[in-house]
Amino acid sequence: MLNIVLLEPEMPANTGNIGRTCVATNTRLHLIEPLGFQINDKMLKRAGLDYWDKLDVRIYDNYQDFLDKNPGAKVYMATTKAPKAYTHVQYEPDCYIMFGKESAGIPEDILLENQETCVRIPMVGDIRSLNLSNSVAIVLYEALRQNNFEDMNLKGHLTKYDWK
């Protein structure tokens, strides 16, 4: 199972959207405190719609608590500061993909300790960053694609008609 890690997320709507994406992809969500909202925040639930109760979510007191409870985890760190694109690594089926808080990203001291697993989403010009929930979806779906969308429904269906 793939894992998405949010380090100190600040916006409940982003976390709710990410939670919904995790449910749809059978991905575990890890939240590292402090959070910029309460877990029962109505904006969090609204963004996650009625999927939040189906979410496999783990909460940690801080970054060190996350490391202590996930020893040996292969953690990719998504950051605008990385020289390597997110498509230039091979994501293991049980890896962790970490994203930092909306206002500051992952702290640079953590990035320096994990240089070999830092990845970026390419952008043009001076754009600072993409929305957090969009960034998670982009990188997560690349990891899912690399793992052949294991256990995912690959066939769509029409409600009134049949595909030819």
ZIQUI-V921981 format. One record per backbone hydrogen bond with DSSP energy under -1.0 kcal/mol. CO is the residue of the C=O (numbers start at 1). NH is the residue of the N-H. Records with the same first field share a line. If there is no record, write none. Layout:
CO: NH, NH
This chain:
2: 28
3: 97
4: 30
5: 99
6: 32
9: 36
11: 15
12: 16
13: 17
14: 18
15: 19
16: 20
17: 21
18: 22
19: 23
20: 24
21: 25
22: 27
28: 4
29: 58
30: 6
31: 60
32: 8
38: 41
41: 45
42: 46
43: 47
44: 48
48: 51
51: 54
52: 55
55: 57
56: 29
58: 31
60: 33
62: 66
63: 67
64: 68
65: 69
70: 73
74: 96
76: 98
77: 119
79: 82
84: 120
85: 88
92: 95
95: 3
96: 76
97: 5
98: 78
99: 7
101: 105
107: 111
108: 112
109: 113
111: 114
114: 117
115: 118
117: 77
119: 79
120: 86
124: 127
131: 135
132: 136
133: 137
134: 138
135: 139
136: 140
137: 141
138: 142
139: 143
140: 144
141: 145
142: 146
143: 147
144: 149
145: 148
147: 150
149: 152
